[in-house]
Amino acid sequence: MFSGLESPWHLLIVLVIAIVIFGPKKLPELGHSLGSGIRGFKHALEGKEEDIPASGTVELPPVQPVVAQTKSDDVSASSDQAAR
């Protein structure tokens, strides 16, 4: 189905379409961002040692507790405002 897609004519047509769609000024920027994304993906797959701390654990920031407001809190707050 996709045999012969790597021929020079096919690649030339794809390049011309990319230039028409993105423009010649935007194309190097897109290539750079695509290359850095692929490079980052490869580093993540290889599991570089500099990303992993020596202890093997990652220290997370402290968790801030979230207090949920219940319906009874809403009613008492609205009655307090009505009393004022």
MARTOR-205461 format. One record per residue: residue in one letter; z, y, x of N, C-alpha, C, CB in turn. Coordinates in pm, whole numbers, plus 50000, padded with zeros to 5 digits. Glycine has a CB too. Example, Ala and Ser with C-alpha at 12.3 -4.5 7.8 and 13.67 -1.06 7.14 Angstrom:
A507804943151319507804955051230507804967051320509054955351131;S507084977551285507144989451367507875000351290505724994051408;
***
This chain:
M500004988150082500005000050000500005012650086501205000049907;F500855012950189500965024650275500345022250412502415028750290;S499405013050421498805010250552497905021850592498014996950549;G497965025450718497115036050770497635050150748495785035050711;L498865051550702499405064950678499725072450807500645064050594;E499855065050918500175071651043498935076051121501015062451129;S497775075351060496555079751128496585094951147495285075451047;P495875100051248495905114451276495435123151158495045117451396;W494475118551081493995126550969495065128250862492735120250908;H495805117650836496875118550737497965128150784497465104850710;L498335127150911499355136050965498885150550963499725131851107;L497615152850991497055166350988497095172050846495615166251041;I496765163950748496805168450609498235171750567496215157650515;V499195163450606500605166050573501065179050639501505154250618;L500665181450765501035193650835500445205950767500575193050980;V499185205250724498545216550656499255219350523497045213650631;I499615209050450500315210850323501685217150347500465197450248;A502385212850453503695218450484503575233250521504365210650598;I502535236850596502345250950632502035259250509501205252450735;V501255253950418500915261250295502155263150209499805253850215;I502975252850198504155253750110505235262650172504715239650084;F505595260350298506725267250359506345279550439507475257950447;G505115280450484504685291750566504965289150713505375304550522;P504185295350801504335292650944505635298251003503165298351018;K506225308250941507465313950995508675305450962507665328150942;K508665298650849509815290850804509795276650861509845290250650;L508635271850904508495258050949509345254751072507045255350980;P509415263051178510285259651291511765258951253510105269651402;E512185267651163513575267451118513885254551042513865279651029;L512955250150959513145237650887513175225750982512045235750783;G512305225951083512295215251182513595214651261511135217051277;H514125226351295515385226851370516525221451286515695241151415;S516615225551161517705220851076517575205851047517755228750945;L516345201051031516135186651009516535178751133514665183850973;G516165183751251516525176951375518025176551398515865183751492;S518715187751371520165187851390520855178851287520715202151381;G520305178051168520875169051067520715154451106520215171450932;I519555150951159519325137151203520215133851322517835134951240;R520375143451414521225141551531522685139351487521125153651627;G523145147351392524505145651342524705132351273524845156851247;F523685127951200523745114951132523835103651234522525113051041;K523055104551341523105094151445524465093851513521995096451550;H525035105551540526355106051601527405099951508526735120451637;A527265102151379528225096451284528085081251277528015102551145;L526855076351286526655061951283527185055251410525175058651266;E527035062051523527515056151648529025056651659526885063351767;G529665065551583531125066751586531595071951719531775053351558;K531185083751755531555089751883533065090351897530955103851896;E533555087552017534975086852043535635100552040535215080252175;E534915111452069535545124552073535975129251934534615134652134;D535415123351829535795127151693537075120251647534675123951597;I537435109151714538585101251673539755104351765538255086051674;P540905108551711542055111351796542555098651865543185117651715;A543275100351977543765088952056544725080251976544445093852183;S545495086251887546475078551810545805070151702547495087751748;G544575073451667543875066051564544155071051423544235051651573;T545035080751411545335086351279544955101051278546835084551243;V544665106051164544305120051148545455126951077542965121651069;E545905138151132546995145551071546445154850964547795153551178;L546915153350843546465161450731547415173050707546345152850605;P546915183950652547815195150622548755191350508547005207850585;P549905198050497550855194750391550245197450253552165202750408;V550655189350159550135190550023550995200249944550095176749953;Q550355209449876551055218949789551205212649651550295232649782;P552415211649598552575205649466551975214749359554055202949436;V551355208549261550765215749150551595213049026549265211649128;V552075223648963552895222248843551985224148723554085232448842;A551885213848642551045214648524551815221048410550535200648483;Q551135229448337551785236148224551535227848099551245250748205;T552595224448028552475216247909552355225147786553675206847895;K552055219147674551915226647549553235233247508551425217547436;S554345226547533555635232547497555895244947582556795222347515;D555425244947709555555256847792554695268147736555155253847938;D553495264747686552615274847627553245281147504551255268647591;V553855272847421554465277747297555645286747330554905266047207;S556485282647423557655290747456557225303747525558635282947546;A556195303447604555715315547669555125325047567554675312147777;S554385319747469553805328647367554875334147274552745321147285;S555935326347246557025331447163557825341947239557945319947116;D557955340547372558635350647452557855363747449558825345647597;Q556535362847454555705374847451555745381347315554285371647490;A555815373347209555865378847074557195385747048555625367846970;A558255380847110559575386747091559685400447159560655377347144;R558875402847259558945415647332558325426447253558275414847466;
***
